[in-house]
Amino acid sequence: MGWCIVNDIQDYFHTDWGAMTQHDWLGLIMTIAVFLVMLGLYLYVFHPSNKARFEAQRYIPLDDEPGFHARTAEPTPDKTATEKRQ
């Protein structure tokens, strides 16, 4: 019974390379290329030696927000809110 399952799996994943069209080959090549580019980017981004470079730019999306102080990475107190409390 074990070989029967293996043969079923091999039949299921069998590829007729000779019957592939140009569009099939193009899709296969593009899929492999995107996979390799993503793998390279992941290795580059998550490599420990690049951590300081990316951490320095950590708060770029929040720099334009009013009341955000990027050096402390905490919102600065709103003066109007403290004046209203008093």
Secondary structure, DSSP 4 states (H G I P E B T S, - for coil): -HHHHHHHHHHHT---GGG--HHHHHHHHHHHHHHHHHHHHHHHHT-GGGHHHHHTTTTGGGTTSTTEETTTTEEPPPHHHHHHH-
